[in-house]
């Protein structure tokens, strides 16, 4: 919080991130509800799960391209891509009003996938500004603050979205427009402080010109070199892949949960939308509490043990979804599975 209040550039970066998160949280929930209303709901929800996972396959490439982007065009690219995301969702708002055929749904998925790819690439570009404007000794607390606010946004706006979609009688197009506006506002917030960001880019370019020219390398060579450097630090290598495994499993479970919930009304807490929101909210709340209470005794537990707790709880969660079908067990196992993640991720960032 202290860094957010005192550091003007970090505040601009954080506000832009929060604005884009609000629209994304609202729309991601509403998109699941929309998929559940289609005649081919099981297929639709399965495709949503696959499309949500696909961008993670391009994270390394996106990171490489972001690192090798010319600093002189970085800021304009960030703002321009926010506008592109906004325009994509304006188009989505128009398409989602059409009859829910498989072709229309495929176009909606393509828009969502394109936006997620852009978001990952943009995050890589913005990472350079975070490292420039945030002092090293304040970096962990600043990132912790941002992560905490994003979790709060996830909880609040999923609950808000689940209620609002009922009040608005499934007006899916409106949520597409809200997402479009949130992306454009995120770009406006950054544009307001453009002089500081472009000056940082100019300074970085000047340092690159003065430094000895590094030998050119292609994408494949650069990625293998990065893996080799990471592998040399065995503890860091293990932590990275442990965190990646837990987070990837969690993302996969999100998709499978939506598919199972759509066909298992015994697990519903009123409606499909409120149930999905409830599962996500208790998970986000558990992660947030784990990050806040850093000295609860689990800070001394090895990462492997924390991962084991998460895996075991997710196993109980999955068994309950298929056989027991008890809403209380569903929520409780999600809480227990998520709490160790709140311990694992901060260690990974550190």
C-alpha positions, 0 to 999 in steps of 0.5 A, a space after each residue: 500500500 505504501 508503494 502504491 500511494 507514494 510511487 506515481 508510476 506504479 500507481 498508474 500501472 496498478 490502476 491499469 491492471 485493476 481496470 482490465 481485471 474488473 472487465 475480465 472477471 465479469 466477462 469470464 464468469 458471464 461467458 461460462 453462463 452464456 456457454 451453459 445456456 447453449 443447446 450444446 452446453 457440454 461441448 461449449 464449456 469443454 471448448 471454453 476450458 481448452 481455449 482458456 488453457 491454450 494461451 499458457 502454451 505461448 507464455 514462453 514465446 510471449 515472454 521472449 518477444 516482449 523481452 526483444 521488443 524495441 524500447 522505442 515502440 514499447 509504450 505505444 504498443 502497450 496502449 495500442 494493444 489495450 485498444 485492440 482488446 477493447 475493439 475485439 470485445 465490441 465485436 464480441 458484444 455484437 456477435 453474442 447477440 446472434 443466435 447461438 450456433 456453433 459457428 458464432 460460438 467458435 468466433 467468440 472463442 477466437 476473440 477470447 483466445 486472441 485477447 488472452 494472448 494479447 494480455 500475456 504479451 502486454 504483461 511481459 511488456 509492462 514487466 519492464 516498467 515495473 522493474 524500472 519504477 519499483 525499487 528492488 527492496 519494495 518490489 515484493 511488497 508492491 507485487 503482493 499488494 497488486 496480487 491481493 487487490 486482484 484477488 479482492 476484485 475477483 471475489 467482489 466482481 464475481 459475486 456482483 456479476 452473478 447477481 447482475 446477469 440475473 437482474 439484466 436477464 442474461 444481457 451478455 452483450 452488455 458485459 462484452 461492452 463493459 469488458 471493452 470499456 475496461 480495456 480502453 480505460 486501462 490504456 487511458 490510465 497509462 497514456 495519462 502518464 506517457 511522458 514518464 514511460 516514454 522517458 524510461 524507454 528512451 533511457 533504456 534504448 540509450 543504454 542498449 546503444 552504448 552497450 556492446 552488441 550481443 550476438 544475435 540469437 533466434 527464438 529457439 536458441 534464446 529459450 534453450 539458453 534461458 532454460 539452461 541458466 535456470 537449470 543451473 540454479 537447482 532450487 529455483 528450477 524446482 520452485 518454478 516447475 512446482 509452482 507451474 504444476 500447481 497453477 496449471 492443475 488449478 487452471 485445468 480444474 476450473 474448466 473441468 469444474 464448469 463442465 461437471 457443474 453444468 450437468 450436476 444440479 445437485 451441486 448448485 447453490 441456486 443457479 449455475 452462475 452463482 455456484 461457479 462464482 462461489 467456488 471461485 470466490 472461496 478459492 480466491 479468499 483462501 489464497 488471499 488469507 494465506 498471503 496475509 497471514 504469513 506467520 501461521 506456521 505453514 511458512 516453515 513447511 516445505 514446498 513439496 508438502 504444501 503441494 501435496 496438501 493442494 493435490 490431495 484436496 483437489 483429489 477430494 474435490 474431484 471425487 466429490 464432484 463425480 460421486 458424493 456431490 455435496 456442495 459443502 464438501 465442494 467448497 471446503 475442499 476448494 478452501 483447503 486446496 487453495 490455502 497452500 497456493 497462497 504460500 507457494 506463490 509468494 515464495 516463487 515470486 521472491 
